[in-house]
């Protein structure tokens, strides 16, 4: 009951985000053929860019004249950042809004436990994130066809998709945990988005300055760096472990806190 209701509640938002993200992906990939044809001119243009900027966005480690390299620099940044923002917005409101909207009284009057509430809402978050990633993946595959040689290594592309999903689930789990702890949805949303944006900023700063390199260990965006995945054709096991641990810890905390939470009915 709760699971279906949450899917309906968030359907409009999911459609809008899917359309916007897919549109951006297709629009960006549509310019790749012109970019590839003028690669030498583009390379000269990129040489003007400060080295710190190229490092920050992976331009120094990826060949933008190559379709997968172009994807790693231009598209991957959009799917990871925008998808993380969507995940944070979705998960940050999903539990606390019942208290804010006074609908928790209705839920708790039914033969349903708090653990069931958390489980079904968590599943709704998971399904929405997977759908958004599924749509963006399909849009990317369609966009690849704009290139004269659309042959992209399936294994590497799959790793990029898996990394993106893991990143979104990480931020989604953190925001979900905050939704179980805090009461005001506005505060939860602010903190959740703040975590995403600060993490992204730390990743950029770690690339800009070697003195700030330590910041990369505190940013999940660095764990799924496109250049590392494409060049090494693998996901770093340590980074996967850290993200999985954060996801698991956040979910367990959500269950423990919500079961004991003082909810006024």
C-alpha positions in Angstrom: 0.0 0.0 0.0 2.7 2.5 1.1 5.0 1.4 -1.7 2.4 2.0 -4.4 1.4 5.3 -2.9 4.9 6.6 -2.8 5.5 5.6 -6.5 2.3 7.5 -7.4 3.4 10.5 -5.3 6.8 10.7 -6.9 5.8 9.8 -10.4 5.5 13.4 -11.7 8.9 14.3 -10.3 10.5 11.2 -11.7 9.1 11.9 -15.2 10.3 15.5 -15.1 13.8 14.6 -13.9 14.0 11.7 -16.5 13.0 14.0 -19.4 15.4 16.8 -18.4 18.3 14.5 -17.8 17.7 12.5 -21.0 17.3 15.7 -23.0 20.6 17.0 -21.7 22.3 13.7 -22.5 21.0 13.5 -26.1 21.7 17.2 -26.7 25.3 16.9 -25.5 26.0 13.7 -27.4 24.5 15.2 -30.6 27.4 17.7 -30.7 30.1 14.9 -30.5 30.4 14.4 -34.3 31.2 18.1 -34.8 33.5 17.9 -31.8 35.4 14.9 -33.2 35.7 16.4 -36.7 37.3 19.5 -35.2 39.4 17.6 -32.7 42.7 19.3 -33.4 41.1 22.7 -33.0 39.4 21.6 -29.8 42.7 20.2 -28.5 44.4 23.6 -29.0 41.4 25.2 -27.2 41.8 22.8 -24.3 45.5 23.7 -24.1 44.5 27.2 -23.1 42.6 25.8 -20.1 44.5 26.0 -16.8 46.0 22.7 -15.8 44.1 22.7 -12.5 40.8 23.0 -14.3 41.6 20.1 -16.6 42.6 18.0 -13.7 39.4 18.9 -11.8 37.1 17.7 -14.5 39.3 14.8 -15.8 40.2 16.5 -19.1 43.8 15.7 -18.6 43.3 11.9 -18.4 40.6 11.4 -21.0 40.6 11.8 -24.8 37.6 13.9 -25.6 38.0 13.0 -29.3 37.0 9.5 -28.3 33.3 8.8 -27.7 33.8 7.1 -24.3 36.2 9.8 -23.3 33.7 12.5 -24.3 31.0 10.7 -22.3 33.3 10.5 -19.3 34.0 14.3 -19.3 30.7 15.7 -20.5 27.8 13.3 -19.8 29.1 11.4 -16.7 29.4 14.7 -14.8 25.7 15.4 -15.4 24.4 11.9 -14.6 26.4 11.7 -11.3 25.7 15.2 -10.0 22.1 15.7 -11.2 21.2 12.1 -10.2 22.7 12.6 -6.7 20.7 15.8 -6.3 17.5 13.9 -7.3 18.3 11.1 -5.0 18.8 13.5 -2.1 15.6 15.4 -2.8 13.6 12.1 -3.1 14.9 10.4 0.0 15.1 13.4 2.3 11.3 14.0 2.4 9.9 10.5 2.2 9.8 9.6 5.9 9.5 13.0 7.6 6.8 14.3 5.4 4.3 11.9 7.1 4.8 13.8 10.3 4.8 17.2 8.6 1.6 16.5 6.7 0.0 14.8 9.7 -0.6 11.6 7.7 1.4 9.6 10.2 -1.8 9.3 12.3 -3.5 7.5 9.4 -0.6 5.1 8.8 -0.1 4.1 12.4 -3.8 3.5 12.8 -3.5 0.7 10.2 -2.2 -2.8 11.0 1.3 -1.9 9.9 4.6 -1.7 11.8 7.1 1.1 11.7 9.6 -1.3 10.1 7.2 -1.9 7.3 6.8 1.8 6.8 10.6 2.2 6.5 10.9 -0.9 4.2 8.2 0.2 1.7 9.4 3.8 1.6 13.0 2.6 1.1 11.9 0.3 -1.7 10.2 3.3 -3.4 13.4 5.3 -3.2 15.4 2.4 -4.7 12.9 1.8 -7.5 12.8 5.5 -8.4 16.6 5.8 -8.5 16.9 2.6 -10.6 14.3 3.9 -13.1 16.1 7.3 -13.5 19.3 5.5 -14.1 17.7 3.1 -16.5 16.2 6.0 -18.5 19.5 7.9 -18.6 21.3 4.7 -19.7 18.9 4.2 -22.6 19.3 7.9 -23.5 23.1 7.5 -23.6 22.9 4.4 -25.8 20.6 6.3 -28.2 22.9 9.3 -28.1 25.9 7.1 -29.0 24.3 6.5 -32.4 25.0 10.1 -33.3 28.7 9.2 -33.7 30.1 7.8 -36.9 31.6 5.0 -34.9 29.2 4.3 -32.0 31.1 1.3 -30.8 31.6 1.8 -27.0 33.2 -1.0 -24.8 30.3 -2.6 -23.1 32.2 -3.6 -20.0 33.6 -0.1 -19.4 30.2 1.5 -20.0 28.6 -1.0 -17.7 31.1 -0.1 -14.9 30.3 3.6 -15.4 26.6 2.9 -15.0 27.1 0.7 -11.9 29.3 3.4 -10.4 26.6 6.0 -11.0 23.9 3.9 -9.4 26.1 3.3 -6.4 26.8 7.0 -6.0 23.1 7.8 -6.2 22.2 5.1 -3.7 24.9 6.4 -1.3 23.5 9.9 -1.2 19.9 8.5 -1.2 20.7 6.4 1.8 22.2 9.3 3.7 19.2 11.5 3.0 16.9 8.7 4.0 18.7 8.3 7.3 18.4 12.1 7.9 14.7 11.8 7.1 14.3 9.3 9.9 16.2 11.4 12.4 15.0 14.9 11.8 11.4 16.1 11.7 11.3 19.2 9.5 11.4 18.3 5.8 12.9 21.7 4.9 15.9 21.2 7.2 16.4 17.7 6.0 16.4 18.8 2.3 18.8 21.6 3.0 21.3 19.3 4.8 20.9 16.5 2.2 21.6 18.9 -0.7 24.4 20.5 1.2 26.1 17.1 1.6 25.8 16.4 -2.1 27.1 19.9 -3.2 29.9 20.0 -0.6 31.0 16.5 -1.7 31.1 17.6 -5.3 33.0 20.8 -4.3 35.6 18.8 -2.4 36.1 16.5 -5.4 36.7 19.5 -7.6 39.1 21.2 -5.1 41.0 17.9 -4.7 41.6 18.0 -8.5 42.5 21.7 -8.6 45.2 21.6 -5.9 47.6 18.9 -4.8 47.6 20.4 -1.4 43.9 19.6 -1.1 44.3 16.1 -2.5 43.2 14.6 0.9 39.7 15.9 0.3 39.1 13.3 -2.3 38.8 10.6 0.4 35.8 12.4 1.8 34.0 12.8 -1.5 32.0 9.9 -3.0 32.3 11.6 -6.4 36.0 10.8 -6.3 35.2 7.2 -5.6 33.5 6.9 -9.0 35.9 9.1 -11.0 35.3 8.5 -14.7 39.0 8.7 -15.7 40.0 6.0 -13.3 37.2 3.7 -14.4 37.8 4.2 -18.1 41.6 4.0 -18.0 41.7 1.1 -15.5 38.5 -0.6 -16.7 37.6 -1.4 -13.1 36.0 0.0 -10.0 38.3 0.4 -7.0 37.3 -2.3 -4.5 38.1 0.0 -1.5 35.8 2.7 -2.8 33.0 0.1 -3.5 33.4 -1.1 0.1 33.2 2.4 1.5 30.0 3.2 -0.4 28.4 -0.1 0.4 29.3 0.4 4.1 27.8 3.9 4.1 24.6 2.7 2.4 24.2 -0.3 4.9 25.0 1.8 7.9 22.5 4.6 6.9 19.8 2.0 6.3 20.3 0.2 9.6 20.4 3.6 11.4 17.1 4.5 9.7 15.4 1.4 11.0 16.8 1.7 14.6 16.0 5.4 14.9 12.5 5.3 13.3 11.4 2.3 15.5 12.2 4.3 18.7 11.3 7.7 17.4 8.9 9.8 19.4 6.1 10.4 16.9 3.2 12.5 18.1 -0.1 11.2 16.8 
